[in-house]
Amino acid sequence: MQITLDPVLCLIGSFQFRWYNLILIISLAVGFVILLLEAKRLGLPRAQAVRIYLWSLLFVAVFGKLFIFWDKWDYYSEVPARMLSLSGARLDGAVIGFLILIFIYARLKKYSFWYLGDAITMDMAIVMALGRWACFFNGCCYGLPCDLPWAVIYTDPHSRAPLDIPLHPVQLYQVIWYSFTFILLWLTRKNLKPQGSLLLLFIIMHAFGDFVTRIFRDDNEFFLGLQQAQLFSILMLATAIPLYFLRRKNRGRTRATDTEE
């Protein structure tokens, strides 16, 4: 399948407004709507939900960028201006930023960490599912060369991917996986107990999917033949799986403190 679409939607002065940017904006808007719906269901005040969402944009972006700078420092240090690009972020860094935000906000506002995590998880899941379309049309996060019938070939010179080479459509693999993750979480969100089970299940699904799909990614090996992100996925799984089953076994329920400024 040839991808002939020009990734640049329009020029705003010298700035390239790409399909990547438009799709990302749409995915964030959909995520915000999902967050408001979940906040209403769980009794989280709307004002708090909006604040959390705005802060999450910062934390997810910063940590997603920090992780990709760390992973590809040679590339970014060669041309420091690349660090200012609006594209490029590591999903595991985004998840870590998401968890750090929940922890800080919960401590400051006297909420349960698990309660807030469940309230925001669906937002994160849908943004990941829709956001990978942005990477697909942008040509970034591309896969290894292959000769499979469903391989994609990028032909436009504005694409981030190598041109005229059949590649694994890794971005679409992730679209499928995160869409499945979102549907699974959406269908089970009302029945998963205790609090925090939804958040932990999301982390497990993310870590497993990211580990597997990166097998088909054109990324550098970091340790023992694994990519840096795959090692983080193993760490997430080793933490989240025991916690998930331990908390479900105990069936302990925590409650949010209904405190609002």
ZASENU-845966 format. One line per field, with one value per residue (C-alpha): residue number from 0; residue in three letters; x, z, y. Coordinates in Angstrom, 1 decimal. Each point is the difference from the previous one (the first is absolute). Example, Ala and Ser with C-alpha at 12.3 -4.5 7.8 and 13.67 -1.06 7.14 Angstrom:
<loros>
pos <- (0 1);
code <- (ALA SER);
xx <- (12.3 1.4);
zz <- (7.8 -0.7);
yy <- (-4.5 3.4);
</loros>
This chain:
<loros>
pos <- (0 1 2 3 4 5 6 7 8 9 10 11 12 13 14 15 16 17 18 19 20 21 22 23 24 25 26 27 28 29 30 31 32 33 34 35 36 37 38 39 40 41 42 43 44 45 46 47 48 49 50 51 52 53 54 55 56 57 58 59 60 61 62 63 64 65 66 67 68 69 70 71 72 73 74 75 76 77 78 79 80 81 82 83 84 85 86 87 88 89 90 91 92 93 94 95 96 97 98 99 100 101 102 103 104 105 106 107 108 109 110 111 112 113 114 115 116 117 118 119 120 121 122 123 124 125 126 127 128 129 130 131 132 133 134 135 136 137 138 139 140 141 142 143 144 145 146 147 148 149 150 151 152 153 154 155 156 157 158 159 160 161 162 163 164 165 166 167 168 169 170 171 172 173 174 175 176 177 178 179 180 181 182 183 184 185 186 187 188 189 190 191 192 193 194 195 196 197 198 199 200 201 202 203 204 205 206 207 208 209 210 211 212 213 214 215 216 217 218 219 220 221 222 223 224 225 226 227 228 229 230 231 232 233 234 235 236 237 238 239 240 241 242 243 244 245 246 247 248 249 250 251 252 253 254 255 256 257 258 259 260);
code <- (MET GLN ILE THR LEU ASP PRO VAL LEU CYS LEU ILE GLY SER PHE GLN PHE ARG TRP TYR ASN LEU ILE LEU ILE ILE SER LEU ALA VAL GLY PHE VAL ILE LEU LEU LEU GLU ALA LYS ARG LEU GLY LEU PRO ARG ALA GLN ALA VAL ARG ILE TYR LEU TRP SER LEU LEU PHE VAL ALA VAL PHE GLY LYS LEU PHE ILE PHE TRP ASP LYS TRP ASP TYR TYR SER GLU VAL PRO ALA ARG MET LEU SER LEU SER GLY ALA ARG LEU ASP GLY ALA VAL ILE GLY PHE LEU ILE LEU ILE PHE ILE TYR ALA ARG LEU LYS LYS TYR SER PHE TRP TYR LEU GLY ASP ALA ILE THR MET ASP MET ALA ILE VAL MET ALA LEU GLY ARG TRP ALA CYS PHE PHE ASN GLY CYS CYS TYR GLY LEU PRO CYS ASP LEU PRO TRP ALA VAL ILE TYR THR ASP PRO HIS SER ARG ALA PRO LEU ASP ILE PRO LEU HIS PRO VAL GLN LEU TYR GLN VAL ILE TRP TYR SER PHE THR PHE ILE LEU LEU TRP LEU THR ARG LYS ASN LEU LYS PRO GLN GLY SER LEU LEU LEU LEU PHE ILE ILE MET HIS ALA PHE GLY ASP PHE VAL THR ARG ILE PHE ARG ASP ASP ASN GLU PHE PHE LEU GLY LEU GLN GLN ALA GLN LEU PHE SER ILE LEU MET LEU ALA THR ALA ILE PRO LEU TYR PHE LEU ARG ARG LYS ASN ARG GLY ARG THR ARG ALA THR ASP THR GLU GLU);
xx <- (0.0 1.5 -0.4 0.1 -1.7 2.2 0.4 0.1 -3.6 0.9 2.7 -0.5 2.8 3.1 -1.8 -1.2 -3.4 -0.1 -2.8 1.9 -0.9 -3.7 -0.5 1.7 -2.3 -3.0 1.1 0.6 -3.4 -1.6 2.0 -1.2 -3.7 0.7 1.6 -3.0 -2.3 2.1 0.3 -3.8 -0.4 2.5 -1.0 3.1 -0.8 0.1 2.4 2.4 -0.2 0.8 3.0 1.3 -0.4 1.9 2.8 0.0 0.8 3.1 1.2 -0.7 1.8 3.0 0.7 -0.8 2.6 2.6 -0.2 0.5 2.9 1.6 -0.6 1.2 2.4 2.5 -2.7 -1.3 3.4 1.2 -2.6 -1.4 -2.8 -1.6 -0.9 -2.5 -2.0 -3.6 0.3 1.9 -0.7 0.4 -3.2 1.5 1.3 -3.5 -1.4 2.6 -0.8 -3.7 0.7 2.2 -2.8 -2.6 2.3 0.7 -3.5 -1.4 2.3 -0.7 -3.7 -0.5 -1.4 0.7 2.7 -2.0 -3.2 1.6 1.8 -3.3 -1.6 2.7 0.9 -2.7 1.3 3.5 -1.2 -2.0 2.7 2.5 -2.4 -0.8 3.5 1.8 -1.9 2.0 3.2 -1.2 -0.7 3.1 2.2 1.7 0.3 0.3 0.7 2.7 0.1 -2.1 -1.6 -3.4 -3.2 -1.0 3.3 -0.2 2.2 0.4 0.6 -0.4 3.3 -1.5 -0.5 2.2 0.3 2.5 -1.5 -0.9 0.7 -2.6 -0.3 -1.9 -3.0 0.9 -2.1 -3.1 1.0 -0.1 -3.3 -1.6 1.5 -0.9 -3.4 -0.6 1.4 -2.4 -3.0 1.0 0.4 -3.2 -2.0 1.4 0.5 -3.2 0.7 3.8 0.6 1.7 0.9 3.2 -0.8 -0.8 3.2 2.1 -1.7 0.7 3.7 0.2 -1.7 2.2 3.3 -0.8 -1.1 2.9 2.5 -1.4 -0.5 3.5 1.4 -1.0 1.4 3.2 1.6 3.4 0.7 0.8 0.6 -0.1 -1.4 -2.9 -0.9 0.0 -3.8 -0.4 2.0 -2.4 -2.9 1.4 0.4 -3.6 -1.3 2.1 -1.6 -3.5 -1.0 0.8 -1.7 -3.1 -0.6 1.0 -2.4 -2.8 0.6 -0.2 -3.0 0.7 -1.8 1.4 -2.2 0.7 -0.1 -2.5 2.1 -0.1 1.6);
zz <- (0.0 -1.1 2.3 -2.5 2.3 0.6 3.9 -0.2 0.1 -0.4 0.7 2.6 -0.8 0.2 2.3 -1.5 1.4 -0.6 0.1 3.1 1.8 -1.1 1.0 3.3 0.8 -0.9 2.2 2.9 -0.4 0.0 3.0 1.8 -0.6 1.2 3.1 0.8 -0.4 2.3 2.5 0.2 0.4 2.8 1.8 -0.8 -0.1 -3.6 1.1 1.4 -3.2 -2.2 2.2 -0.1 -3.8 -0.6 2.3 -1.7 -3.3 1.5 1.9 -2.9 -2.5 2.1 1.1 -3.4 -1.4 2.7 -0.6 -3.8 0.6 2.2 -2.4 -3.1 1.5 -2.9 -2.5 2.0 1.1 -3.6 -0.8 3.3 -1.9 -0.5 3.7 -0.8 -2.4 1.0 -1.1 1.7 3.5 1.7 1.1 3.2 0.9 -0.5 2.3 2.7 -0.2 0.3 3.2 1.5 -0.6 1.7 3.0 0.4 -0.5 2.3 2.8 -0.5 -0.2 2.5 -2.5 -0.2 -2.6 -1.2 -0.3 -2.1 -2.1 -0.9 -0.8 -2.5 -1.5 -2.7 -1.2 -0.4 -1.8 -2.6 -0.7 -0.6 -2.3 -2.2 0.3 -1.8 -3.1 0.2 -0.1 -2.9 -2.3 1.2 -0.7 3.4 2.3 -3.2 -0.1 -1.3 -3.7 -0.9 -3.0 1.5 -2.0 2.4 -0.1 -0.5 -2.3 0.6 -3.1 1.0 0.7 3.0 1.7 3.0 -1.2 -2.5 -3.5 -2.4 2.4 1.2 3.8 2.8 0.7 3.7 0.6 -1.1 2.1 3.0 -1.2 0.1 3.3 1.8 -1.5 1.4 3.3 0.1 -0.9 2.7 2.7 -1.1 0.3 3.4 1.6 2.1 1.4 0.7 3.7 2.1 -1.0 -2.0 -1.9 -3.2 0.2 0.6 -2.8 -2.3 1.0 -0.6 -3.5 -1.0 1.2 -1.8 -3.2 -0.1 0.6 -2.7 -2.7 0.5 -1.2 -3.5 0.6 -1.4 3.3 1.6 2.3 3.5 2.2 -0.6 -3.5 1.3 -0.6 2.8 -0.1 0.1 3.3 1.4 -1.1 1.9 3.1 -0.4 -0.4 3.0 2.2 -1.3 -0.4 3.7 1.2 -2.1 1.3 3.6 0.2 -1.7 2.5 3.0 -1.6 2.2 -1.2 0.5 -0.1 -1.4 2.3 -1.5 0.4 -2.5 0.0);
yy <- (0.0 3.3 3.1 2.9 2.6 3.1 0.1 3.8 1.2 3.7 2.5 2.7 2.3 -2.2 -2.5 -3.3 -0.8 -3.7 -2.6 -1.2 3.3 -0.1 -3.6 0.6 2.9 -2.1 -2.9 2.4 1.5 -3.4 -1.0 3.1 -0.9 -3.6 1.5 2.2 -3.0 -2.2 2.8 0.4 -3.8 -0.2 3.2 2.0 3.7 1.5 2.8 -2.6 -2.1 3.1 0.8 -3.5 -0.1 3.2 -1.1 -3.5 1.7 1.5 -3.1 -2.5 2.3 0.7 -3.5 -1.4 2.4 -0.7 -3.7 0.3 2.5 -2.5 -2.9 1.9 2.6 -0.3 0.9 3.0 1.3 0.0 2.6 1.5 1.8 -3.4 0.0 2.8 -2.2 -0.6 -3.6 -2.8 -1.4 -3.3 -1.7 -1.4 3.4 1.4 -2.7 0.7 3.7 -0.9 -2.0 2.7 2.6 -2.2 -0.6 3.7 1.2 -2.7 1.1 3.7 -0.3 -2.8 -2.5 -3.7 -0.8 -3.0 2.0 2.7 -2.6 -1.7 3.3 1.0 -3.3 -0.1 3.4 -1.3 -3.2 1.8 2.6 -2.8 -1.9 3.1 1.6 -2.9 1.0 3.2 -1.9 -2.2 3.0 1.8 -3.0 0.1 -3.0 -2.1 -3.7 -2.3 -0.9 -3.0 -1.7 -0.7 0.7 2.7 1.9 3.7 2.1 3.7 2.0 3.7 1.8 1.7 -3.4 -0.8 -3.6 -1.4 0.4 -2.8 -2.8 -2.5 0.4 -1.6 2.3 0.0 3.1 -1.9 -3.0 2.4 1.6 -3.4 -0.9 3.3 0.0 -3.5 1.2 2.9 -2.2 -2.6 2.7 1.8 -3.2 -1.1 3.4 -0.2 -3.5 0.0 0.2 1.2 3.6 0.0 -3.2 2.0 1.9 -3.1 -1.9 2.9 0.0 -3.8 0.3 2.9 -1.6 -3.3 1.6 2.4 -2.8 -2.2 2.6 1.4 -3.4 1.4 3.5 1.4 1.0 -0.6 -2.9 1.2 -3.1 -3.8 0.6 2.0 3.6 2.5 0.3 -3.8 -0.1 2.6 -2.1 -3.0 2.2 1.2 -3.5 -1.3 2.7 0.3 -3.7 -1.0 3.2 -0.6 -3.5 0.8 2.9 -2.0 -2.8 2.3 1.8 3.0 3.1 3.6 3.1 3.4 3.0 2.4 3.0 2.8 3.4);
</loros>
